[in-house]
Amino acid sequence: MSGFPLLFVALLELVAINYIYGYPRFSEDIKLMLGHKPNIYWKVCWLGLSPVVVMVSSTADYQFKESLSI
């Protein structure tokens, strides 16, 4: 029951952090906290892989959702 709403909130968080706040600023914040910037793996995951996986998962969840029956 909580699959689609949770994935939708995750997608909103990804968009807000990476594309509205901006990856360069987010990277600098992480550098302040940890002492070093995140490497290229995290950039690829945050900007490309994670949004695609969340969108595909939420689309599949929405399309293959079975209606509730009593």
Buried (B, 14 or more C-beta within 10 A) or exposed (E): EEEBEBBBEBBEEBEEBBEEEEBEEBBEEBEEEEEEEBEEEBBEEBEEEBBEBBEEBBEEBEEEEEEEEE
